[in-house]
Amino acid sequence: MDPRQKELLMRIMELEFACIDLDLYLATHPDDTRALQDFKMRSQELMNAKMEYELAYGPLLNYGFGTNPGRTWQWIDEPWPWEINWRRSGT
Amino acid sequence: MWVYQKSLEYPARVRGPNPRLAKVVITQYGGPDGELAASLRYLTQRYTMPIPQAKAALTDIGTEELAHMEIVATLVYQLIRDASIEDIKRAGLDSYYADHDKALYFVNASGAPWVASYIQSKGDPITDIHENMAAEEKARSTYEYLMQLSDDPDATETLRFLWQREIVHFQRFGEVLDLLHDYYSRQHVFEMKGYDPDKFRQS
């Protein structure tokens, strides 16, 4: 996996984690407007990062929820999440 | 429905082959307090929840647990992928290898397969949320034991992330429990003052 792809994927994972945690908080605090504002901001950033990633490397989501800009079905492109080496020195 | 996203929730990493660690970490894949049990427990309880916050929390936490199952699977897979037969025998993982090679299977640390009796779905929302809070505590304890057993600092970091999520989920379930108590203590039938049901009763 090239470093640029890895870096962008890591950025997506960070933003998504913020969204997951805010999402759980909002389930029990649906009227917290500050948290909702936070969520909207992060979620917009996440959408932008995902769009950038998918245009360069293919879909992150299946069933048509992602974008396949290439001429072939990029969903099958490796590596799959469990195959990536996230060690700081790794590739 | 569910949609798969081709990324982990956390960048699971290990230093190298370590079948000994894989043998214990796998309990969070298919053990009594593992992530499969957690996700199935929450996703099956949500149908009979009376308030929207509880339905949302169970759906979202249940879904996050599926992502945790994938993180644990990644740890186990990467810990055994490049292990030699000698390493596997020395780690006592040979009995697992005999049945599954290096494939992932839902077992606890001593090899017992996953069973549905690990979880409960009782129908009483208060009972179910208490079950879930206990489940989060049990999973937290298990991650603490696994961190004590781990001799791989990278794997420990990943286990620490999962450990922290148990604490957050416990908090959210506590809030759901509070909301359920509010819901049940609230009056749902409104009586009209001075209303006498017998006054205009037809004989």
Boltz contact constraints between the chains, C-beta under 6 A:
constraints:
  - contact:
      token1: [A, 9]
      token2: [B, 7]
      max_distance: 6.0
  - contact:
      token1: [A, 13]
      token2: [B, 7]
      max_distance: 6.0
  - contact:
      token1: [A, 23]
      token2: [B, 60]
      max_distance: 6.0
  - contact:
      token1: [A, 24]
      token2: [B, 60]
      max_distance: 6.0
  - contact:
      token1: [A, 24]
      token2: [B, 172]
      max_distance: 6.0
  - contact:
      token1: [A, 27]
      token2: [B, 53]
      max_distance: 6.0
  - contact:
      token1: [A, 27]
      token2: [B, 56]
      max_distance: 6.0
  - contact:
      token1: [A, 27]
      token2: [B, 57]
      max_distance: 6.0
  - contact:
      token1: [A, 27]
      token2: [B, 60]
      max_distance: 6.0
  - contact:
      token1: [A, 28]
      token2: [B, 53]
      max_distance: 6.0
  - contact:
      token1: [A, 28]
      token2: [B, 172]
      max_distance: 6.0
  - contact:
      token1: [A, 28]
      token2: [B, 175]
      max_distance: 6.0
  - contact:
      token1: [A, 60]
      token2: [B, 5]
      max_distance: 6.0
  - contact:
      token1: [A, 60]
      token2: [B, 6]
      max_distance: 6.0
  - contact:
      token1: [A, 61]
      token2: [B, 3]
      max_distance: 6.0
  - contact:
      token1: [A, 61]
      token2: [B, 5]
      max_distance: 6.0
  - contact:
      token1: [A, 62]
      token2: [B, 4]
      max_distance: 6.0
  - contact:
      token1: [A, 63]
      token2: [B, 3]
      max_distance: 6.0
  - contact:
      token1: [A, 65]
      token2: [B, 3]
      max_distance: 6.0
  - contact:
      token1: [A, 81]
      token2: [B, 6]
      max_distance: 6.0
  - contact:
      token1: [A, 81]
      token2: [B, 7]
      max_distance: 6.0
  - contact:
      token1: [A, 81]
      token2: [B, 8]
      max_distance: 6.0
  - contact:
      token1: [A, 82]
      token2: [B, 74]
      max_distance: 6.0
  - contact:
      token1: [A, 82]
      token2: [B, 77]
      max_distance: 6.0
  - contact:
      token1: [A, 86]
      token2: [B, 11]
      max_distance: 6.0
  - contact:
      token1: [A, 86]
      token2: [B, 13]
      max_distance: 6.0
  - contact:
      token1: [A, 87]
      token2: [B, 13]
      max_distance: 6.0
